[in-house]
Amino acid sequence: MSYTLEIEPTGDVVEVEEGQTILDAALRQGVYLPHACNHGLCGTCKIELLEGEIDHGEASPFALMDMERDEGKCLACTSTLKEDCAIEADIDEDEDARTIPVKDFKGKVIEIKDLTPRIKGIVLELNEEIDFQAGQYVQFYMPGFEEPRAFSIATSPKDTKTIELNISLVNDGEVTPLIHQNCKIGDEFKITGPFGRFFVKESAQKPMMFFAGGSGLSSPKSMIEDLLQRGCDLPITLFHGARNEDELYYSSLFKKLEKEHENFRYIPVLSGDNLENWSGETGYLNDVAIKTYDNDFSNHKAYLCGPPAMLDSCITVLMRGRLYERDIHIEKFFSKADLSGDNQRSPLFRSL
């Protein structure tokens, strides 16, 4: 059995199978709805029910308060339909967004890279071509676990049958230790995607700054490679933060790209101890960025991906240096661990 869902203000109509969430149905039919965690925890996918009856599912009371339920609000990532419905979603038009339906793939491991002592590169050959925008992510299903994990695609869209995921070890995590310890060539995994709206806003035609820390380098790597492969001639700067040289992965690739492209600049920054043999920048990305741009980031686009502390400090510096919310873009997806207990959070800004 299926139901019809009307979506305002776009006027899109999608078919929703019994037991299928509103978000899943919309994304699989190429209709974008705002989302981030996909687990009913962050509230990003909050919508208003205009007509019909739904089942709220396992929506967190933090993400959807009782008062909001009474007002007709629900979460698209947990809500299922009981009958034909109509909803209203807060959908911003984005001329740089492409309409790409979410699909399921089978990915076979064909290569495993030890990128750093804590980050592995898992290269997957897919059973069919994947279409995505550089910067987007996929959901990775580990056998034995009901909930998937979100990982950014580290390769450019030029590679349509092969993708790389950079997976950082989380010591107290459930899935990443298993991947690091047990994943081997030939293993097959279910992959779903693409997801997210973290991609280059090319229509702006502004110089770009990328800030990456830890495995947050995945999306910027994909985006920068894609831009350069397609002949972008706008200035591009990558600030890559790590504690030591062992954690500064793909540095040889970026140094090569810097030599090949006059418009690309690579600035690695180390923040650890015992850096006597390091001749590059040291400290924190935000401080190095201030020095590099003389504290004036106006008329740029900034793309940030990395640990929360890094994001917060860089956003603060960028805004103090005359760059505002509309020109600062961060990767927005969260796991249950990110948003559980004391880590629950609400956005301070509309897009950050």
N, C-alpha and C positions, 0 to 999 in steps of 0.2 A: 504494500500500500504506500502511496505517496501523497503529499499535500503540496499545494501551491503557496508560495511565499512572494508577496509583493514588497519591494524595497523602495522606500522614499528617502531622499528626494530624487533619486536617479530614475525611478520608474522601471527598474529591472524586475523581471519575474523569473524565479527559479523553482525547480521541483525539488522537494525535500523528502527523502525516503523516511519511512517510519524508523525512529531511533537514531536518525542522523542529525547531528547538530546543525544549527543554522549556519554557523561559520564554515563548517566543512562543505555543506551543500553549495554555498555561495562561491567559495574559492575554487571548487572543482568545476564550476560552470563559468569561471572567468569573471566573477563579480567580486570586486574587492570590498572587504569590510575591515575596519581598523582592528588590529589584534596584536598581541605580544606573547603572552605566556601559553595560551591554548589550554590552560588547566583551571580556569575559573578563579584565578588568584589575584590578577593585577588590575582588572577593571577596564582595561584598554578597549575591550570589545563591547562595552555597554551600549545597549540600544533601547528604543522605546517601542513597546507593543501597542500598535494602533487598533488592530482587530484580531479576533481569534483567541485561542487558548493554547498555552505552552506549558511544558514541564521544565522547571528551572534547572534540574539536574544538580550537580554538586558545586554550586556556586558558593564561594567563600563569603561569609558575612562581612568580611573586611572589604571585598571587592564590590559586593552588592548588599547594601544595608536593607533592613526590613522596611524602613520608610520608603526606600526606592522601589522595592517590590510592590508596595501598596500603590505607588504612583505609576505602575505599569512598566517599570524598567526591568531589563533582564540582560544576561550575558550571552552573546552569540556563540561563544565557544562551549557552553554547557547546555544551552536550551534546545529542546526538541519540540516538534509541533504535535499537537493533539488534533488539529484541524487546519483548514486553510487560514492563513494569517497574513497580516500586513505589519511591517515594522518601519521605523524611521531611524536611520543611522547618521552619525556625524561624519560624513565622508567629504574630505577635502579633495578638490580637483587637483590633479598633478599631471601637467602636460608631459612630464618625462616618464611617467609610469606606462608600462606596456601591459596589455591584457594577456596574461599567460595562465591558463587553467592549471590548477594543482593536479598532479598525477602520482600514481604509485609506480615505483621502479624496483627491480632487483639489481643489487650491486654486488659484483664479485671482486674480492680483494686481489689485485694483481701486483701490488707493491706496498711495502711498509718502510717508511723512512724514519730514522732516529734523528729528528730535527734538532732537539735539545735533550738534556737529561730528563725533561718532564713533558715534552711535546712530541707526539708521533704524527707523521703524515701518513694517512691511510688512503691509498689510491684505489678507486673503485671503477671497474668497467661495468657500465649499465646495460641492461637488456634492450634498451631502446634510447634514442636520442632525447636529451633533456634541453629544453629551452629555458633560459633564465637571464635576468639582468645581473651584471657583475655587482656583487655586494649582497645578494640574496642568500638565504640559507635553506637547508633541508632538515627534515625530521628523520632521525636515525633510530631504527627499531632493533633493540638488542633482544635476542631470544630469551624468554623467561621473564621479561619485564613488560608490563602492559603499556606504560607510558613511554613515548619516544623521547630522545634527547635531540636538542637543536644544535646543529653545527653549520657554520658558514662554509660556503664553497670557496676554496682557495685558488681554483683555476679560473681562467677566463672563459666566457661563453663560446669562444672559438673551439674549445674542446667539448663537443656535444655528446660523446659517448663515454668519456672518462672524466671523473671529477676527483679532486683531492680534498680531504677533510683533515684539518690540523686539530688534533685532540689532545688537550692538556690534562695531565693526571691530577685528579682531585683525590687526595689521600683518603678522605672519609666518604667519598662518593660511592655509589652502588655500581655504576656502569663503567666509568672511565678506568678504574683499576682492572676490570675484566678485559677491556679492550687492550690495554697496555700489556697485560700478562698473557692473554690467550689468543689474541687475534693472529691469524696466520694466512699465508697465501692460499687462495682457493675458497676461503669462507665466503658465504653469501648472506647478505642482509637486505631487509626491506628498507627502502628509502622513499620518502614522500616530499614533494615540493614542486616548484619553488615557493618560498614564503618571504614576506618582508618587503618594506619599502625603503631599504637602505641602499641607495644607488646614486650615481652621479646625476646632479641636476644640470644636465648639459645645456638646457635652454638658457640658463643664466649667463653663460659665456663669461665666467669670472675665473681668475687664477685660483688654484686649489691647494689646500693644505690637508694632509692626512696625518692623524695622530694614532699610533698603534702601540699597544703594550701586551706582552704575553702572546697567547694564541689569538688575540684580537688582530693580529697581522693578516689573518686569512682574507677578510673582506677587502681591506686596502690593497693587498697584493692582486687580487682578482680585478679590482677596479682600475688600478694603475696599469696593469698589463693590457687590459682591454682598451683603455684610452690610447696608449702608445701604439698598440697594434693597429688601431683605426686611424692613426695619423693626427691625433690631437696635438695642437701646437701651443695651447695655453700653458702658462707656467704651472708646474706641479712640484710640490715639496712634500716629502715623506719624513716625519719624525718618528723614529722607532726606538722605544724605550725597553731596556733590559737591565738586569743586575750585573751581568758579566758577559764576556765574549762568547762563552759556551751557549748562552741563551739568545744570542743575536743571530737567529737563523735567517737564511735566505739573503744574507748580506752580500755574498758574491754576486747573486742575481741582480740586486739593486745597484751595485757598483758597476756592473756591466751595462745596465740600462742607462745609468748616468753618463757613461762614456758615449753611448750610442745616440742619446737624445739630449740636445742642448736645453730643452725646456724642463727636464727632470732633474731634481736635486734630492739627494739622499743624505739624511742627517741622523746617524745612529747615536744614541745617548745612553751611557751606562751610569747606574746609580749605586753600585755595590762598593765593597771595600777592595783593597789591594789592586788598584788599577794603575800601578806605576808604569806598566808597559803599554798602556792605552794612550794614544795620542789624540783621540777624538774628544767629543763633547762629554762632559760628566754632569751629574746632578739629575734634575727632573725635566720632563718634556716642556712643562709650562714655562720654566725659567729660561730654557734654551730658546724657546719660541719667542719670548719677549726680546731676547738679545738679537735673534736673527731678523726680526721684523721691526726692531726699535719700538716695540710696544704699540704698533699701529697695524691692525689686521683688517682695516676697512676695505671694502670692495673685493673681498675674497669669499670663497666657500670653504668651510671646514668640515671634515668628516672624521669622527672619532670612534674608536673601537678598542676596548680594553677594560681593565678592572675599574670598579666604581670610583675608587679614590682618584685614579688618574683622570677619569672623565670629569669628575667634579672640579678638580683643580684646573684642568685645561679650559673647561667652560667658563669658569670664573675669570681667568686671565683673558680669554678671547673677548668676553663681554666688556671687561674693563678697557680693552684695547680697541673699542669701537666696532666690534662685530656683534651682531644681535641675533636673536633667536631664529629669525627666518633664514639665516645663512649658516647656522650650526646644525649639523645632522649627526645623530648617533644611531648605532645599531640597537634596536629594541626587541630583544626576545629574552625571556626569563624562564628558568627552570623552577620546579617546585621548591628546590633548596634555596634558590635566590629569594623567594618570596614567602618563606615560611617563618613563623615565630617573629623574632625581633627584626628580621630582614624585610618585613612587609613595608611597602612604601607607596606613596602616591606621587604623581609627577608634579613638579613645581611649575613647569612650563607646559604649554600645549604640545610642543613637538620634541621636547627634551626629556 
